[in-house]
Amino acid sequence: MNTTAKQDRSPPLAPRRAAGRLGDWLYGAYAWTVFALVLLSVGPAVAALRRPARARPVARAGCRLLFRLLGMPLSMRGLERLPPASQHHLLLVNHSSFLDGLALMAMLPAEPGYAFVVRQQFRIQGLLCPLLRALDTVVLAPAGAGSHAGNAARIIHALRRRGNLIVFPEAGFVPEPGLRRFHSGAFAAAAATDRPLVVAGLRGAREALRPLGWLPRRMPLALEIGPTLRPRNDDIGPAMRSARQAMLALAGEPDMAGMPQR
């Protein structure tokens, strides 16, 4: 009888679900408000500084403030595995959310810092041009006939002139979990310039802001730095396979190499 009475006094399932959805919407509204305020406060300063060496510490401070206000803890492991500041390199990271860039900006050192390699895909990138230029972002052409060689040449040029690069070897992300097939441009560029590749894994971003979804959730984000590889100029295949195996373990996502590219 006591057990039955306790069950009868428990809140009905439907109101609890409604309360949960309301909480999600309230947090989402709060998160977007905070993002807008931080962007309006920090963005003009980053754009005005123009030089990456000055702009990156300000952008990093803004991103760290953003995640602190959102209640999303950041954790980093293996930063000591990064090559010394004097050795330019490519950092390969899995791509699962629009939050990836902000999270990496917040967690990686600002000096000497990294230039992001991104693909021209979304109209909002045009609106953010002053910020992208200030942070020395490398913008690749959209996927299509003839784009591969040109994009590889852009990465090579950036490695020689701009220093460290962050590359998402999957080139984009989709709603379904999993590590998709790698593009070879970063590996070919590293081999052509004799620069090391460092493999890393980012966890939590997909759950915090799902692709094609606009309702953030409070989640911890974690970055782990893995092994350093040196692709051979005559055969980048072994480096691509090693990087993939390392990233699967670091990112904790299933292998979706056979998934069609978008």
C-alpha positions in Angstrom: 0.0 0.0 0.0 2.8 2.4 0.8 4.4 1.8 -2.6 1.1 2.4 -4.4 0.6 5.6 -2.5 4.1 6.9 -3.4 3.5 6.0 -7.1 0.2 7.9 -7.1 1.8 11.0 -5.7 4.5 11.1 -8.4 4.1 13.8 -11.0 2.3 12.7 -14.2 4.7 12.0 -17.1 3.2 14.6 -19.6 3.7 17.6 -17.3 7.3 16.5 -16.5 8.0 16.3 -20.2 6.5 19.7 -20.8 8.6 21.2 -18.0 11.7 19.6 -19.5 10.9 21.1 -22.9 10.3 24.5 -21.3 13.6 24.3 -19.5 15.4 23.4 -22.8 13.8 26.4 -24.6 14.6 28.8 -21.8 18.3 27.6 -21.8 18.4 27.9 -25.6 17.1 31.5 -25.5 19.6 32.3 -22.8 22.5 30.7 -24.7 21.7 32.6 -28.0 21.4 35.9 -26.0 24.7 35.3 -24.4 26.3 34.4 -27.8 24.9 37.6 -29.4 26.2 39.8 -26.5 29.7 38.2 -26.5 29.9 38.5 -30.3 28.8 42.2 -30.3 31.3 42.9 -27.5 34.3 41.0 -28.7 33.8 40.8 -32.5 34.4 44.4 -33.3 37.6 44.4 -31.3 38.9 41.3 -33.1 38.0 42.8 -36.5 39.7 46.1 -35.6 42.9 44.5 -34.5 43.3 42.8 -37.9 46.7 41.2 -37.1 46.2 37.6 -36.0 48.8 37.8 -33.3 46.8 40.5 -31.6 43.3 39.3 -32.6 43.6 35.6 -31.5 44.2 36.2 -27.7 41.1 38.5 -27.7 39.0 35.9 -29.6 40.2 33.2 -27.2 39.2 35.2 -24.2 35.8 35.9 -25.7 35.2 32.2 -26.4 36.3 31.2 -22.9 33.9 33.7 -21.5 31.1 32.4 -23.7 31.5 28.8 -22.5 31.8 29.9 -18.9 28.6 31.9 -19.1 26.9 28.9 -20.8 27.9 26.6 -18.0 29.8 24.3 -20.4 33.0 23.0 -18.8 36.1 22.8 -21.0 38.8 20.2 -20.5 42.0 19.6 -22.4 44.4 16.7 -22.4 47.8 16.2 -24.1 48.5 19.9 -25.0 52.1 19.1 -24.1 52.1 16.8 -27.2 51.8 19.7 -29.5 55.0 20.5 -31.4 57.1 23.5 -30.2 55.9 27.0 -31.2 58.8 27.2 -33.7 57.6 24.2 -35.7 54.6 24.8 -38.0 52.1 22.0 -38.2 48.6 20.9 -39.1 46.2 20.0 -36.4 43.5 17.5 -37.6 40.2 17.5 -35.6 36.9 15.7 -36.1 34.0 18.0 -37.2 30.6 17.5 -35.7 29.0 20.9 -34.9 29.0 24.6 -35.5 30.5 24.8 -32.0 33.7 23.1 -33.0 35.5 26.3 -34.0 34.5 28.2 -30.9 35.5 25.3 -28.7 38.9 24.9 -30.3 39.5 28.7 -30.2 38.8 28.6 -26.4 40.9 25.5 -25.6 44.0 25.8 -27.8 46.8 28.3 -27.0 46.5 31.7 -28.7 50.2 32.1 -29.2 51.4 31.4 -31.8 47.8 30.2 -32.4 46.1 28.5 -35.4 44.5 29.6 -38.6 41.3 27.6 -39.4 40.9 26.0 -42.8 37.2 26.1 -43.7 35.2 25.4 -46.8 32.9 28.0 -48.3 29.5 26.5 -47.5 27.2 28.9 -45.6 26.0 32.5 -46.3 26.8 33.6 -42.8 30.5 33.2 -43.6 30.2 36.2 -45.8 28.8 38.2 -42.9 31.7 37.1 -40.7 34.4 38.1 -43.3 36.0 40.8 -41.1 36.4 38.3 -38.2 37.7 35.5 -40.5 40.3 37.8 -42.1 41.5 39.1 -38.7 42.0 35.5 -37.5 43.8 34.6 -40.8 41.2 32.0 -41.8 41.9 30.0 -45.0 38.7 29.7 -47.0 38.6 26.8 -49.5 36.4 26.6 -52.6 33.2 24.5 -52.4 33.6 20.8 -53.3 33.2 20.3 -57.0 35.1 19.6 -60.2 38.6 21.1 -60.2 38.4 22.2 -56.5 40.7 19.6 -55.1 44.0 20.7 -56.7 43.2 24.4 -56.0 42.4 23.7 -52.4 45.5 21.7 -51.8 47.5 24.6 -53.2 45.8 27.0 -50.8 46.7 24.8 -47.8 50.3 24.5 -49.0 50.6 28.3 -49.4 49.0 28.8 -46.0 51.4 26.4 -44.3 54.4 28.1 -45.7 53.2 31.7 -45.0 50.8 31.6 -42.0 52.1 28.9 -39.7 49.9 26.4 -37.8 46.6 25.3 -39.3 43.5 23.6 -38.0 42.0 21.3 -40.6 38.7 19.3 -40.4 39.7 16.3 -42.7 36.0 15.3 -43.1 35.5 18.8 -44.6 31.9 19.1 -43.2 29.5 17.5 -40.8 26.1 15.8 -41.0 23.4 15.1 -38.4 24.3 11.4 -38.1 27.1 10.6 -35.6 30.3 9.1 -37.0 33.6 9.9 -38.5 33.2 10.3 -42.2 35.7 9.7 -45.0 38.8 11.9 -44.9 39.8 14.3 -47.7 43.5 14.0 -48.7 44.3 17.7 -49.1 45.8 18.2 -45.7 47.9 15.1 -45.9 49.2 16.0 -49.4 50.0 19.5 -48.1 51.9 18.2 -45.1 53.9 15.8 -47.2 54.7 18.5 -49.8 55.9 21.0 -47.1 57.5 18.4 -44.8 55.2 19.6 -41.9 54.0 17.3 -39.2 50.3 16.4 -38.7 48.9 16.2 -35.2 45.7 14.2 -34.6 43.2 15.4 -32.0 39.6 14.5 -30.9 36.9 16.8 -29.8 34.0 15.4 -27.7 30.7 16.9 -26.6 30.1 19.5 -29.3 27.6 17.4 -31.3 25.5 16.9 -28.2 25.8 20.5 -27.2 24.6 21.8 -30.6 23.4 19.2 -33.0 23.9 19.8 -36.8 20.8 21.3 -38.4 19.5 22.0 -34.8 19.4 25.4 -33.2 18.7 24.5 -29.6 21.9 24.4 -27.5 22.2 22.1 -24.5 24.5 22.4 -21.5 27.3 19.8 -22.1 31.0 19.5 -21.1 33.4 19.7 -24.0 36.7 17.9 -24.1 39.7 18.1 -26.4 42.5 15.5 -26.4 45.7 15.8 -28.4 46.9 12.5 -29.9 49.9 11.3 -32.0 52.1 13.3 -34.4 52.5 11.9 -38.0 54.7 12.7 -40.9 53.1 11.7 -44.2 55.5 10.5 -47.0 55.5 12.5 -50.1 55.4 9.4 -52.3 52.6 7.7 -50.3 50.2 9.5 -48.0 48.0 6.4 -47.5 49.6 5.0 -44.4 49.4 8.4 -42.7 45.7 8.8 -43.6 44.9 5.3 -42.1 46.9 6.0 -38.9 45.3 9.4 -38.5 41.8 7.9 -38.9 42.4 5.1 -36.3 43.8 7.6 -33.8 40.9 10.1 -34.3 38.3 7.3 -34.0 39.6 6.6 -30.5 40.1 10.2 -29.5 36.7 11.4 -30.7 34.7 8.4 -29.6 32.6 8.3 -32.8 31.8 5.3 -35.0 33.5 4.8 -38.3 31.4 6.0 -41.1 34.0 6.1 -43.9 31.5 4.6 -46.3 28.9 7.3 -45.7 28.2 9.4 -48.9 29.9 12.8 -48.9 27.7 15.9 -49.0 
